[in-house]
Amino acid sequence: MKKVTMFYFPTCPYCAAALNWLAELKAENPDYAKVEVEMIDEKKNSAIADKYDYYYVPTFFIDGVKIHEGAATREIVEGVLRKALGEEGVSRREAVS
């Protein structure tokens, strides 16, 4: 199982939605509940955030590789969890400004 790192801002509505979907999905599926998700508040941990290449939040990395950047749907969040479990089904999508 791979480690997920999620960068977020506490006041970001897209981040709040992604966090809610993470909680829902983990509650619905015991396999998803096993996935470790390190949540990094970009404002409180700017030194860590500066080591990663991204612009928008929420952003998900798996083992240091960017998987998704920007507003995420429930399906995208589920795809991140599936990919962390070793399943396919996530395509890398970066937000467009």
Contacts in CASP RR format, 6 or more apart in sequence:
PFRMAT RR
TARGET T0000
AUTHOR 0000-0000-0000
METHOD contacts of the structure
MODEL  1
MKKVTMFYFPTCPYCAAALNWLAELKAENPDYAKVEVEMIDEKKNSAIAD
KYDYYYVPTFFIDGVKIHEGAATREIVEGVLRKALGEEGVSRREAVS
1 34 0 8 1.000
1 35 0 8 1.000
1 36 0 8 1.000
1 84 0 8 1.000
1 85 0 8 1.000
1 86 0 8 1.000
2 62 0 8 1.000
2 63 0 8 1.000
2 83 0 8 1.000
2 84 0 8 1.000
2 85 0 8 1.000
2 86 0 8 1.000
3 36 0 8 1.000
3 38 0 8 1.000
3 62 0 8 1.000
3 63 0 8 1.000
3 84 0 8 1.000
4 35 0 8 1.000
4 36 0 8 1.000
4 37 0 8 1.000
4 38 0 8 1.000
4 60 0 8 1.000
4 61 0 8 1.000
4 62 0 8 1.000
4 80 0 8 1.000
4 81 0 8 1.000
4 84 0 8 1.000
5 37 0 8 1.000
5 38 0 8 1.000
5 40 0 8 1.000
5 52 0 8 1.000
5 60 0 8 1.000
5 61 0 8 1.000
5 62 0 8 1.000
5 64 0 8 1.000
6 18 0 8 1.000
6 22 0 8 1.000
6 37 0 8 1.000
6 38 0 8 1.000
6 39 0 8 1.000
6 40 0 8 1.000
6 58 0 8 1.000
6 59 0 8 1.000
6 60 0 8 1.000
6 61 0 8 1.000
7 40 0 8 1.000
7 42 0 8 1.000
7 49 0 8 1.000
7 52 0 8 1.000
7 54 0 8 1.000
7 57 0 8 1.000
7 58 0 8 1.000
7 59 0 8 1.000
7 61 0 8 1.000
8 15 0 8 1.000
8 18 0 8 1.000
8 19 0 8 1.000
8 39 0 8 1.000
8 40 0 8 1.000
8 41 0 8 1.000
8 42 0 8 1.000
8 57 0 8 1.000
8 58 0 8 1.000
9 15 0 8 1.000
9 41 0 8 1.000
9 42 0 8 1.000
9 43 0 8 1.000
9 57 0 8 1.000
10 41 0 8 1.000
10 43 0 8 1.000
12 57 0 8 1.000
12 58 0 8 1.000
14 57 0 8 1.000
14 58 0 8 1.000
14 70 0 8 1.000
14 71 0 8 1.000
14 72 0 8 1.000
15 57 0 8 1.000
15 58 0 8 1.000
17 71 0 8 1.000
17 72 0 8 1.000
18 58 0 8 1.000
18 72 0 8 1.000
18 77 0 8 1.000
19 39 0 8 1.000
19 58 0 8 1.000
21 72 0 8 1.000
21 74 0 8 1.000
21 77 0 8 1.000
21 78 0 8 1.000
22 37 0 8 1.000
22 77 0 8 1.000
22 81 0 8 1.000
24 74 0 8 1.000
25 32 0 8 1.000
25 74 0 8 1.000
25 77 0 8 1.000
25 78 0 8 1.000
25 81 0 8 1.000
26 32 0 8 1.000
26 33 0 8 1.000
26 35 0 8 1.000
26 81 0 8 1.000
27 33 0 8 1.000
29 81 0 8 1.000
31 85 0 8 1.000
32 78 0 8 1.000
32 81 0 8 1.000
32 85 0 8 1.000
34 85 0 8 1.000
35 81 0 8 1.000
35 84 0 8 1.000
35 85 0 8 1.000
40 48 0 8 1.000
40 49 0 8 1.000
42 49 0 8 1.000
42 57 0 8 1.000
52 59 0 8 1.000
52 61 0 8 1.000
52 64 0 8 1.000
52 66 0 8 1.000
53 66 0 8 1.000
54 66 0 8 1.000
54 69 0 8 1.000
55 69 0 8 1.000
55 95 0 8 1.000
55 97 0 8 1.000
56 69 0 8 1.000
56 70 0 8 1.000
56 71 0 8 1.000
56 94 0 8 1.000
56 95 0 8 1.000
57 70 0 8 1.000
58 68 0 8 1.000
58 70 0 8 1.000
58 71 0 8 1.000
58 72 0 8 1.000
59 66 0 8 1.000
59 68 0 8 1.000
59 69 0 8 1.000
59 70 0 8 1.000
60 66 0 8 1.000
60 67 0 8 1.000
60 68 0 8 1.000
60 69 0 8 1.000
60 72 0 8 1.000
60 77 0 8 1.000
60 80 0 8 1.000
61 67 0 8 1.000
62 80 0 8 1.000
62 83 0 8 1.000
62 84 0 8 1.000
66 92 0 8 1.000
66 94 0 8 1.000
67 80 0 8 1.000
67 83 0 8 1.000
67 90 0 8 1.000
67 92 0 8 1.000
68 76 0 8 1.000
68 80 0 8 1.000
68 90 0 8 1.000
68 92 0 8 1.000
68 93 0 8 1.000
68 94 0 8 1.000
69 93 0 8 1.000
69 94 0 8 1.000
69 95 0 8 1.000
70 94 0 8 1.000
70 95 0 8 1.000
71 95 0 8 1.000
72 80 0 8 1.000
76 90 0 8 1.000
76 93 0 8 1.000
79 87 0 8 1.000
79 89 0 8 1.000
79 90 0 8 1.000
80 90 0 8 1.000
82 88 0 8 1.000
82 89 0 8 1.000
82 90 0 8 1.000
83 89 0 8 1.000
83 90 0 8 1.000
END
